[in-house]
Amino acid sequence: MAATEELSDILSRRQEINDKLEEGLEIKPKYKFVNVYTEFHEFSRKEIKQYEQTFNKFDEGHDGYLDLSEVKRMMERLGAPQTHLGLKAMITEVDEDMDNRISFREFLLIYRKARAGELEVDSGLGALARLTEINVDEVGVNGAKNFFEAKIEELARTNKFHDEIIQEQEEKRRDAEEKALRRQRFKEKAALFQQ
C-alpha cells in the first residue's frame, strides 16, 4: 500500500468517525494489528509458537493466510479430508474479517473455541484442533515433554542465528575469564613490587 493510499485511508476513517460523532451514532473500532500473546492469554508462549509453527507448515503460499486450497490440503494431510462445503464452513466459522481466508489470529481462535468446548466434535474445526493438539492423557507427561523438547531442539537447529549467538556468548565468557586472569596477575605483580 502506497503512503498516499494509507494516509487517504486514515483521513477517511477520521472523517467517518467525526460524521458519526456529529450524528450521535456508535463508532465501531477497527483494529488491524493484534498482539496474539496478549489477546490469547489462555495460551502459553510455547503453545502459541507451536500453533504458529503448525500454521506456517500449512501456509504454502507464505502469505500469512490459509486459503481454501491450503485448508483442504492441510485437512487431507492430517487424515480428516472435508467436502468443499465443509471447508467453506470451517473457514466461515473463524473468519472474522470475512476475507475467506484464515489468518494466524483466526487460526488461534480455533484452539480457543476447542478449549472452551465451543466446537462440535464431528466438525472440521473440531477435527483440526484434535489432530494438531497434544493430548497429555494419551502420550503422558513424558511424551508431551519429549515432544516439546524435540520441537525446541528443532527450532534451535533451524534458527540460523542460534549457533552464532552461542559462539558470541562463548567468546564473551572467554574474554571475561582472560580479563579476570590478567587483573589477578597484575595485582600479584603489584603486590610483589610494593614489597
N, C-alpha and C positions, 0 to 999 in steps of 0.2 A: 504494500500500500504506500503510495507516494505521500510525502509530507503534506502536500496541499489537500489531498483527499482526507487524511487523518484530521487535519485542522478543520476542514469543512464538516466532517462528522461530529467533531467536538462542539463546534459552534451551532450546528443544527440541533444537537442534543440539548445544549444550553437554552436555545430558543424554545424548544419543545417544553422544557421544564418551566421556563418563565411563563409561557402561554397557559399551561395547566395550573400554575400557581395563581394567575390572574383569574382564571375561571373557577378556582376553588376545587379542582379535581385532584384525585390521588395520583401521586407520581410513583411509578414503579421503578426501582433501581435497576440498573443494568451493570452487571459485573462481567468483566472479561477475564481478569486474572484471578486465579484461586490458588491459595497455598493448600495443597492436599494434606499436608501434615497437620495444619490447624483445623481444617474443615472435617477431616476424618479422624478425630481424636480417639475414636474407639479402636483404631489400629495402631500397632507399634510402628516405629520407623522401619524396622526389619520387615514387617508384613507388607508395608507399602512398597518397599524396594522389591520384595518378591513378586507382588502383583504387577509392578512396573516391568519387571523382567519378563513375566508371562505375557503382558500386553505387547511389549516390544518384539517378543518372539513371533507373535502372530501379525504384527503390523508390517506386512511385507512391503508396502509402499513407503515406509519410513516417513509418513506424513503426520504422525501423531493421532491418527484416527483408524478405526476398524470399519471398513465399509462392508456392504452386504457380501461381496465375494470373499473378503478376508474372514468374516464371521463364519461363512459357510465352510471354508477350508479348515478353520480352527475347530469347529464342531466335528467335522469329519475326522480330523487327526486325533481328537480326544475320544473318538469312538461313539459319538452321540449325534449322528447326522440328523439334520432337520429339513423339513419341507421349506419351500420358498416362503410360504405364508408364515410358517413357524419362525423363520429367520427374521422376517419383517416384524413380527410381533415381538421378538426378543429385542430388536433394536428400538422399537417404539416404546417399550416399557421403561427404558432408561434414557431415551434421547430427549433431554430437557430443552435443548436448543433447536430441536426439530430440523436438523440438517441431514437426517437419515444416515448418520454415522455415529460411532461410539468413540468419544474422546476418552483419555485416560481417567479423567474425573468421573465420567459416566460409567466407565468400567468398574471403578471403585464402588459406585452405587450398587452394582450387582452384589458385591460381597457385603455391603451394609445391609441390603434387603435380606440377604441369606442369613446373616447373623440375627436379624430381627424376626426371622420366620415369616417374612412377607412374600416369599417366593413359593409358588406351588411346586411340590416335589417333582411332578412329572413335566414341568415346563422346561423349555430350552435353557432359560437362565438358571433354573434350579440345577439342571444337569451340569451346566458350565461351572457353577460355584462348587458343586460336589467334586467334579473331576479335576479341578485345579487347586483345591484346598488340601491341606494335610490333615488327616484325621488321626489325632493322637491316640484315640481309643484303638484304632486298627494297628498302627505301627508302633505304638508305645512311645514313652517319653524319649527313650534312647534312639528309636528310629527317627523321631522328629528332630532330635538333637543332631543326629548324624546327617540328616537331610539338610538342615540349616548350615551345619559346618561345611558340608560339601558345597552348598551354594555360596557361602562366604569365600571359600577357597577358590571356587571358580571365578567369582567376581574379582578376587585379588589377582588371579592369574591374567584375567582379561584386561585389567586396568593397566594401561601402558605406562602409567607413572609410578605404579607401585614399587617396582624394582629400583627406580631412580630415587624415590623418597627414602627407601630403606638404605640405599647406598649413601645418600647425603647424611642421614642420621648417624650412620656408622662413622663417616668421616668426621662429623662434628664431635662425636664421642671420643675418637682417637685424638683429635686436636686438643680437646679439653684435658685428656689424660696427659698428653705431652706437655701442655702448658703448666699443669699442676706439677709435673715432674721437674720441669725447668725451674719453677719457683722454689721447689724444695731444695734443689741443688744450689740455687743462688743463696738461699737462706743459710744453708750449711757452709758455703764458702764465705759468706759474710760473717758468720759466727767464728770461723777459723781465723779470718783476717783480723777481727777485733781482739783476739786473744793475744 
